[in-house]
Amino acid sequence: MAMKKVSHKDMKGTSPEGTKGVDFRPLLAENVDPPNYYLRVFDIAPGGNTPLHTHAWEHEVYVVSGKGKIVLDKREEPLAEGDAVFVEPNEVHQFVNDSRRNMRMICVIPKPK
């Protein structure tokens, strides 16, 4: 597979169902058809969040800027710029921006089969 390059600013953002204040951009996903993983960027506005949800795949998240928290089934953990999180398959989770500035996260998931 040849190298492929995309720019965040050239990708159109969406607000997935169940989210509030989320700009979601799948940077390396169906658009380049990588063999193993998808790389996505989430910008969560102050007061915004993803839904409290679960799914069968793992994902790895890196907080590029801002801060907020991850809500899990029975606890919450603060998140700040430079933090990385591993979310296990079937783990209940939600990302919340409870700060006054934007929180940007990179999220990697296995390519859906």
DSSP file (Angstrom, degrees, kcal/mol; ACC not computed):
  #  RESIDUE AA STRUCTURE BP1 BP2  ACC     N-H-->O    O-->H-N    N-H-->O    O-->H-N    TCO  KAPPA ALPHA  PHI   PSI    X-CA   Y-CA   Z-CA
    1    1 A M              0   0    0      0, 0.0     2,-0.1     0, 0.0     3,-0.1   0.000 360.0 360.0 360.0 132.4    0.0    0.0    0.0
    2    2 A A        -     0   0    0      1,-0.1     2,-0.0     0, 0.0     0, 0.0  -0.420 360.0 -87.3 -78.7 155.2    1.4    3.4   -0.9
    3    3 A M        -     0   0    0     -2,-0.1     2,-0.4     1,-0.0    -1,-0.1  -0.337  45.0-164.7 -60.3 141.1    1.7    6.3    1.5
    4    4 A K        -     0   0    0     -3,-0.1     2,-0.4     2,-0.0    28,-0.1  -0.990   2.7-162.7-131.2 140.8   -1.5    8.4    1.8
    5    5 A K        +     0   0    0     -2,-0.4     2,-0.3     2,-0.0    23,-0.0  -0.975  10.2 173.8-128.3 136.8   -1.7   11.8    3.3
    6    6 A V        -     0   0    0     -2,-0.4     2,-0.4     5,-0.0     3,-0.1  -0.932  22.2-134.0-133.6 160.2   -4.8   13.8    4.5
    7    7 A S    >>  -     0   0    0     -2,-0.3     3,-1.2     1,-0.1     4,-0.8  -0.956  12.1-137.1-118.0 135.6   -5.2   17.0    6.3
    8    8 A H  G >4 S+     0   0    0     -2,-0.4     3,-1.0     1,-0.3    -1,-0.1   0.885 106.7  56.0 -52.0 -42.5   -7.6   17.6    9.3
    9    9 A K  G 34 S+     0   0    0      1,-0.2    -1,-0.3    -3,-0.1    -3,-0.0   0.725 105.4  52.0 -68.3 -20.8   -8.6   20.9    7.8
   10   10 A D  G <4 S+     0   0    0     -3,-1.2     2,-0.4     2,-0.1    -1,-0.2   0.583  92.5  88.9 -90.2 -10.7   -9.7   19.3    4.5
   11   11 A M  S << S-     0   0    0     -3,-1.0     2,-0.4    -4,-0.8    16,-0.1  -0.721  79.1-125.7 -91.3 135.6  -11.9   16.6    6.2
   12   12 A K        -     0   0    0     -2,-0.4     2,-0.2    14,-0.1    -2,-0.1  -0.651  26.0-136.6 -80.0 130.1  -15.5   17.5    6.8
   13   13 A G        -     0   0    0     -2,-0.4     2,-0.3    12,-0.1    12,-0.2  -0.529  18.6-166.7 -84.8 153.4  -16.5   17.0   10.4
   14   14 A T  B     -A   24   0A   0     10,-1.9    10,-3.2    -2,-0.2     0, 0.0  -0.883  22.3-131.0-130.3 165.0  -19.7   15.4   11.6
   15   15 A S        -     0   0    0     -2,-0.3     3,-0.1     8,-0.2     8,-0.1  -0.881  33.1-139.4-117.1  96.1  -21.6   15.2   14.9
   16   16 A P    >   -     0   0    0      0, 0.0     3,-1.9     0, 0.0     6,-0.1  -0.103  33.0 -82.1 -58.5 153.0  -22.4   11.5   15.4
   17   17 A E  T 3  S+     0   0    0      1,-0.3     3,-0.1    33,-0.0     0, 0.0  -0.244 116.1  22.7 -53.7 135.7  -25.8   10.5   16.8
   18   18 A G  T 3  S+     0   0    0      1,-0.3    -1,-0.3    -3,-0.1     2,-0.2   0.376  98.5 115.0  87.5  -3.6  -26.0   10.7   20.6
   19   19 A T    <   -     0   0    0     -3,-1.9     2,-0.4    31,-0.1    -1,-0.3  -0.573  51.1-152.5 -95.7 162.8  -23.1   13.2   20.9
   20   20 A K  E    S- B   0  49A   0     29,-2.7    29,-2.2    -2,-0.2    25,-0.1  -0.981  77.6  -8.3-134.0 121.5  -23.2   16.8   22.1
   21   21 A G  E    S+     0   0A   0     -2,-0.4    24,-3.0    27,-0.2     2,-0.5   0.807  94.1 143.3  67.3  30.1  -20.7   19.4   20.9
   22   22 A V  E     - B   0  44A   0     22,-0.2     2,-0.6    27,-0.2    -1,-0.2  -0.898  36.8-166.4-110.4 130.4  -18.6   16.8   19.1
   23   23 A D  E     - B   0  43A   0     20,-2.8    20,-2.5    -2,-0.5     2,-0.4  -0.966  18.2-167.7-109.8 113.0  -16.8   17.4   15.7
   24   24 A F  E     +AB  14  42A   0    -10,-3.2   -10,-1.9    -2,-0.6    18,-0.2  -0.880  10.8 179.5-109.7 129.8  -15.7   13.9   14.5
   25   25 A R  E     - B   0  41A   0     16,-2.6    16,-2.5    -2,-0.4     2,-1.4  -0.939  19.9-152.0-132.8 111.3  -13.3   13.5   11.6
   26   26 A P  E     + B   0  40A   0      0, 0.0     3,-0.4     0, 0.0     5,-0.2  -0.653  22.3 177.0 -79.7  93.2  -12.2   10.0   10.4
   27   27 A L  E    S+     0   0A   0     -2,-1.4     2,-0.6    12,-0.5    13,-0.2   0.944  73.1  20.7 -67.5 -50.4   -8.8   11.0    9.1
   28   28 A L  E    S+ B   0  39A   0     11,-2.4    11,-2.1    -3,-0.2    -1,-0.3  -0.843 101.9  92.3-123.1  92.9   -7.5    7.6    8.1
   29   29 A A  S >> S-     0   0    0     -2,-0.6     4,-2.0    -3,-0.4     3,-1.5  -0.268  94.8 -13.5-146.2-130.2  -10.5    5.3    7.6
   30   30 A E  T 34 S+     0   0    0      1,-0.3    -3,-0.1     2,-0.2    -2,-0.0   0.812 124.8  69.1 -56.1 -30.0  -12.7    4.3    4.7
   31   31 A N  T 34 S+     0   0    0     -5,-0.2    -1,-0.3     1,-0.2    -3,-0.1   0.790 119.0  16.8 -63.0 -28.8  -11.2    7.2    2.7
   32   32 A V  T <4 S-     0   0    0     -3,-1.5    -1,-0.2   -28,-0.1    -2,-0.2   0.452  95.9-136.0-120.6  -5.9   -7.8    5.5    2.5
   33   33 A D     <  -     0   0    0     -4,-2.0    -3,-0.2     1,-0.1     5,-0.1   0.926  24.2-161.8  50.2  59.6   -8.8    1.9    3.3
   34   34 A P        -     0   0    0      0, 0.0    -1,-0.1     0, 0.0    -2,-0.0  -0.358  20.0-125.0 -67.1 153.6   -5.9    1.1    5.7
   35   35 A P  S    S+     0   0    0      0, 0.0     3,-0.1     0, 0.0    -2,-0.0   0.797  91.4   6.2 -72.9 -28.0   -5.4   -2.6    6.3
   36   36 A N  S    S+     0   0    0      1,-0.3    75,-3.3    74,-0.1     2,-0.3   0.751 116.2  32.0-127.8 -35.5   -5.6   -2.8   10.1
   37   37 A Y  E     - C   0 110A   0     73,-0.3     2,-0.4    -8,-0.1    -1,-0.3  -0.919  52.3-141.2-135.3 153.5   -6.6    0.4   12.0
   38   38 A Y  E     - C   0 109A   0     71,-2.8    71,-2.0    -2,-0.3     2,-0.5  -0.933  14.8-154.7-109.5 138.7   -8.7    3.6   11.7
   39   39 A L  E     +BC  28 108A   0    -11,-2.1   -11,-2.4    -2,-0.4   -12,-0.5  -0.969  20.6 174.8-115.3 123.0   -7.4    6.9   13.1
   40   40 A R  E     -BC  26 107A   0     67,-3.0    67,-3.1    -2,-0.5     2,-0.4  -0.888  21.9-142.4-128.2 155.1  -10.0    9.4   14.0
   41   41 A V  E     -BC  25 106A   0    -16,-2.5   -16,-2.6    -2,-0.3     2,-0.5  -0.974  11.3-165.9-120.5 133.3  -10.0   12.9   15.6
   42   42 A F  E     -BC  24 105A   0     63,-2.9    63,-2.8    -2,-0.4     2,-0.6  -0.978   3.7-167.7-116.6 125.3  -12.7   14.1   18.1
   43   43 A D  E     -BC  23 104A   0    -20,-2.5   -20,-2.8    -2,-0.5     2,-0.6  -0.971  11.1-166.7-107.0 120.3  -13.0   17.8   19.0
   44   44 A I  E     -BC  22 103A   0     59,-3.2    59,-2.3    -2,-0.6   -22,-0.2  -0.939  11.5-141.0-113.6 119.0  -15.3   18.1   22.0
   45   45 A A  E >   -     0   0A   0    -24,-3.0     3,-2.7    -2,-0.6    52,-0.3  -0.262  42.2 -73.3 -71.0 159.4  -16.5   21.6   22.8
   46   46 A P  E 3  S+     0   0A   0      0, 0.0    52,-0.2     0, 0.0    -1,-0.2  -0.325 126.2  16.7 -52.8 131.1  -16.9   22.8   26.4
   47   47 A G  E 3  S+     0   0A   0     50,-2.3    51,-0.1     1,-0.3     2,-0.1   0.418 104.5 124.1  82.2  -1.4  -19.9   21.1   27.9
   48   48 A G  E <   +     0   0A   0     -3,-2.7    49,-2.7   -27,-0.2     2,-0.3  -0.383  33.8 172.8 -90.1 168.6  -19.9   18.5   25.1
   49   49 A N  E     -BD  20  96A   0    -29,-2.2   -29,-2.7    47,-0.2    47,-0.2  -0.990  32.4-116.8-164.3 159.7  -19.7   14.7   25.3
   50   50 A T        -     0   0    0     45,-2.3   -31,-0.1    -2,-0.3   -32,-0.1  -0.575  55.0 -88.0 -87.7 165.5  -19.9   11.4   23.5
   51   51 A P        -     0   0    0      0, 0.0     2,-0.7     0, 0.0    44,-0.2  -0.391  40.3-103.5 -71.3 155.8  -22.7    9.1   24.5
   52   52 A L  S    S+     0   0    0     42,-0.1     2,-0.3   -34,-0.1    42,-0.2  -0.734  71.9 139.7 -74.0 115.3  -22.3    6.6   27.4
   53   53 A H  B     -E   93   0A   0     40,-2.6    40,-2.6    -2,-0.7     2,-0.3  -0.889  43.1-144.9-152.8 175.3  -21.8    3.5   25.3
   54   54 A T        +     0   0    0     -2,-0.3     2,-0.3    38,-0.2    38,-0.1  -0.968  14.2 179.4-145.5 157.7  -20.0    0.2   24.8
   55   55 A H        -     0   0    0     -2,-0.3    35,-3.6    36,-0.2    36,-0.3  -0.965  40.6-105.3-156.2 167.8  -18.9   -1.8   21.7
   56   56 A A  S    S+     0   0    0     -2,-0.3     2,-0.3    33,-0.2     0, 0.0   0.511  92.1  74.4 -79.2  -5.3  -17.1   -5.0   21.0
   57   57 A W  S    S-     0   0    0     31,-0.1    33,-0.3    32,-0.1    -2,-0.2  -0.772  74.8-122.4-111.9 155.4  -13.7   -3.4   19.9
   58   58 A E        -     0   0    0     -2,-0.3     2,-0.3    31,-0.1    30,-0.2  -0.354  26.5-167.0 -75.8 164.1  -10.9   -1.8   21.9
   59   59 A H  E     -F   87   0A   0     28,-1.9    28,-3.0    50,-0.1     2,-0.4  -0.966  15.3-144.6-154.0 154.5   -9.7    1.7   21.2
   60   60 A E  E     -FG  86 108A   0     48,-2.2    48,-2.8    -2,-0.3     2,-0.4  -0.934  19.3-166.8-114.4 134.5   -6.7    3.8   22.2
   61   61 A V  E     -FG  85 107A   0     24,-2.8    24,-2.8    -2,-0.4     2,-0.4  -0.968   8.2-169.0-127.9 137.8   -7.2    7.5   22.8
   62   62 A Y  E     -FG  84 106A   0     44,-2.6    44,-2.9    -2,-0.4     2,-0.8  -0.995  20.6-136.4-126.5 126.4   -4.7   10.3   23.1
   63   63 A V  E     + G   0 105A   0     20,-2.8    19,-3.1    -2,-0.4    42,-0.3  -0.733  22.1 180.0 -84.7 111.6   -5.6   13.7   24.4
   64   64 A V  E     -     0   0A   0     40,-2.2     2,-0.3    -2,-0.8    -1,-0.2   0.887  65.7  -7.6 -78.9 -42.5   -3.9   16.2   22.1
   65   65 A S  E    S+ G   0 104A   0     39,-1.5    39,-2.1    16,-0.1    -1,-0.3  -0.989 105.2  21.9-153.9 158.1   -5.1   19.4   23.8
   66   66 A G        -     0   0    0     -2,-0.3    15,-1.1    37,-0.2     2,-0.3  -0.301  69.8-102.9  82.6-167.7   -7.5   20.5   26.4
   67   67 A K  E     +H   80   0A   0     34,-0.4    32,-0.4    13,-0.2     2,-0.2  -0.971  45.6 129.3-154.0 166.0   -8.9   18.5   29.3
   68   68 A G  E     -H   79   0A   0     11,-2.4    11,-2.7    -2,-0.3     2,-0.3  -0.814  45.7 -87.8 179.9-140.2  -12.0   16.7   30.4
   69   69 A K  E     -HI  78  96A   0     27,-2.5    27,-2.8     9,-0.3     2,-0.5  -0.989  14.3-127.6-155.6 160.1  -12.8   13.2   31.8
   70   70 A I  E     -HI  77  95A   0      7,-2.5     7,-2.3    -2,-0.3     2,-0.5  -0.972  23.5-150.8-109.8 129.3  -13.7    9.7   30.8
   71   71 A V  E     -HI  76  94A   0     23,-3.2    23,-1.2    -2,-0.5     5,-0.2  -0.885  18.3-175.5 -99.8 124.4  -16.8    8.3   32.5
   72   72 A L  E     - I   0  93A   0      3,-3.4    21,-0.2    -2,-0.5    19,-0.0  -0.508  44.4 -83.2-110.0-178.5  -16.7    4.5   33.0
   73   73 A D  S    S+     0   0    0     19,-0.7    20,-0.1     1,-0.2     3,-0.1   0.880 123.2   6.6 -55.3 -42.9  -19.3    2.1   34.4
   74   74 A K  S    S+     0   0    0     18,-0.1     2,-0.3     1,-0.1    -1,-0.2   0.296 128.9  28.5-128.2   9.5  -18.4    2.8   38.0
   75   75 A R        -     0   0    0      2,-0.0    -3,-3.4    -3,-0.0     2,-0.3  -0.976  59.6-130.4-159.4 170.7  -15.9    5.6   38.1
   76   76 A E  E     -H   71   0A   0     -2,-0.3    -5,-0.2    -5,-0.2    -7,-0.0  -0.961  14.7-163.5-127.3 147.6  -14.6    8.7   36.4
   77   77 A E  E     -H   70   0A   0     -7,-2.3    -7,-2.5    -2,-0.3     2,-0.1  -0.999  22.8-121.3-130.8 132.0  -11.0    9.6   35.5
   78   78 A P  E     -H   69   0A   0      0, 0.0     2,-0.4     0, 0.0    -9,-0.3  -0.406  26.0-156.3 -68.0 148.9   -9.7   13.1   34.7
   79   79 A L  E     +H   68   0A   0    -11,-2.7   -11,-2.4    -2,-0.1     2,-0.3  -0.978  15.5 171.1-126.4 141.8   -8.1   13.6   31.3
   80   80 A A  E >   -H   67   0A   0     -2,-0.4     3,-2.6   -13,-0.2   -17,-0.3  -0.944  47.4 -61.5-143.4 164.0   -5.6   16.2   30.3
   81   81 A E  T 3  S+     0   0    0    -15,-1.1   -17,-0.2    -2,-0.3     3,-0.1  -0.179 123.2  24.9 -46.6 129.4   -3.3   17.1   27.4
   82   82 A G  T 3  S+     0   0    0    -19,-3.1    -1,-0.3     1,-0.3     2,-0.2   0.287  90.8 128.8  94.8  -9.4   -0.7   14.3   26.9
   83   83 A D    <   -     0   0    0     -3,-2.6   -20,-2.8   -20,-0.2     2,-0.4  -0.553  41.2-159.0 -80.2 145.2   -2.9   11.6   28.6
   84   84 A A  E     -F   62   0A   0    -22,-0.2     2,-0.4    -2,-0.2   -22,-0.2  -0.959   5.8-165.5-122.0 144.0   -3.4    8.2   26.8
   85   85 A V  E     -F   61   0A   0    -24,-2.8   -24,-2.8    -2,-0.4     2,-0.6  -0.989  12.4-154.5-132.5 135.6   -6.3    5.8   27.5
   86   86 A F  E     -F   60   0A   0     -2,-0.4     2,-0.6   -26,-0.2   -26,-0.2  -0.960  13.1-163.1-106.1 120.8   -6.9    2.2   26.6
   87   87 A V  E     -F   59   0A   0    -28,-3.0   -28,-1.9    -2,-0.6     3,-0.1  -0.923  16.4-136.8-105.9 119.8  -10.6    1.3   26.5
   88   88 A E    >   -     0   0    0     -2,-0.6     3,-1.8   -30,-0.2   -31,-0.1  -0.291  32.8 -83.8 -71.7 156.4  -11.2   -2.4   26.6
   89   89 A P  T 3  S+     0   0    0      0, 0.0   -33,-0.2     0, 0.0   -31,-0.1  -0.350 116.2  11.9 -55.6 139.8  -13.7   -4.2   24.4
   90   90 A N  T 3  S+     0   0    0    -35,-3.6     2,-0.5   -33,-0.3   -34,-0.1   0.568  90.9 141.6  66.8  12.5  -17.2   -4.0   25.9
   91   91 A E    <   -     0   0    0     -3,-1.8     2,-0.2   -36,-0.3    -1,-0.2  -0.746  55.3-123.6 -85.5 126.2  -16.1   -1.4   28.5
   92   92 A V        +     0   0    0     -2,-0.5   -19,-0.7   -38,-0.1     2,-0.3  -0.510  48.4 157.6 -67.7 131.0  -18.8    1.2   29.2
   93   93 A H  E     -EI  53  72A   0    -40,-2.6   -40,-2.6    -2,-0.2     2,-0.3  -0.991  27.6-175.9-156.7 159.5  -17.3    4.6   28.6
   94   94 A Q  E     - I   0  71A   0    -23,-1.2   -23,-3.2    -2,-0.3     2,-0.5  -0.956  19.9-138.9-155.9 139.2  -18.1    8.3   27.7
   95   95 A F  E     - I   0  70A   0     -2,-0.3   -45,-2.3   -25,-0.2     2,-0.4  -0.906  24.8-174.6-104.0 131.0  -15.8   11.2   27.0
   96   96 A V  E     -DI  49  69A   0    -27,-2.8   -27,-2.5    -2,-0.5     2,-0.9  -0.980  22.3-148.8-129.3 133.8  -16.9   14.5   28.6
   97   97 A N        +     0   0    0    -49,-2.7   -50,-2.3    -2,-0.4   -49,-0.2  -0.875  26.3 164.0-100.2 102.7  -15.4   18.0   28.2
   98   98 A D        +     0   0    0     -2,-0.9   -30,-0.1   -52,-0.2     2,-0.1   0.057  49.6  90.1-104.8  23.3  -16.1   19.7   31.6
   99   99 A S  S    S-     0   0    0    -32,-0.4   -52,-0.3     2,-0.3     4,-0.1  -0.388  85.8-109.8-107.8-172.1  -13.6   22.5   30.9
  100  100 A R  S    S+     0   0    0     -2,-0.1     2,-0.3   -54,-0.1    -3,-0.0   0.364  93.4  54.6-103.5   3.8  -13.8   25.9   29.3
  101  101 A R  S    S-     0   0    0    -34,-0.2   -34,-0.4   -56,-0.1    -2,-0.3  -0.915  95.8 -77.4-134.5 164.9  -11.8   25.1   26.2
  102  102 A N        -     0   0    0     -2,-0.3     2,-0.5   -36,-0.1   -57,-0.2  -0.200  36.2-148.1 -58.5 144.1  -11.9   22.6   23.4
  103  103 A M  E     -C   44   0A   0    -59,-2.3   -59,-3.2   -37,-0.2     2,-0.5  -0.982  11.7-164.5-115.2 124.0  -10.6   19.1   24.0
  104  104 A R  E     -CG  43  65A   0    -39,-2.1   -40,-2.2    -2,-0.5   -39,-1.5  -0.927   9.4-179.0-111.3 131.7   -9.1   17.3   21.0
  105  105 A M  E     -CG  42  63A   0    -63,-2.8   -63,-2.9    -2,-0.5     2,-0.5  -0.975  22.1-144.5-129.6 141.8   -8.5   13.6   21.1
  106  106 A I  E     -CG  41  62A   0    -44,-2.9   -44,-2.6    -2,-0.4     2,-0.4  -0.893  22.9-167.4 -97.4 135.1   -7.0   11.1   18.6
  107  107 A C  E     -CG  40  61A   0    -67,-3.1   -67,-3.0    -2,-0.5     2,-0.5  -0.991   7.0-165.8-129.5 129.4   -8.7    7.8   18.7
  108  108 A V  E     +CG  39  60A   0    -48,-2.8   -48,-2.2    -2,-0.4   -69,-0.2  -0.951  12.7 172.1-115.5 131.1   -7.5    4.5   17.1
  109  109 A I  E     -C   38   0A   0    -71,-2.0   -71,-2.8    -2,-0.5   -50,-0.1  -0.929  40.4 -93.6-130.6 157.2   -9.7    1.5   16.6
  110  110 A P  E     -C   37   0A   0      0, 0.0   -73,-0.3     0, 0.0   -74,-0.1  -0.440  53.9 -96.8 -64.6 145.2   -9.3   -1.8   14.7
  111  111 A K        -     0   0    0    -75,-3.3   -82,-0.0     1,-0.1   -74,-0.0  -0.458  45.4-108.6 -62.0 128.3  -10.6   -1.6   11.2
  112  112 A P              0   0    0      0, 0.0    -1,-0.1     0, 0.0   -75,-0.0  -0.341 360.0 360.0 -59.6 138.8  -14.1   -3.1   11.1
  113  113 A K              0   0    0     -3,-0.1    -2,-0.1    -2,-0.0     0, 0.0   0.437 360.0 360.0 -90.6 360.0  -14.2   -6.5    9.4
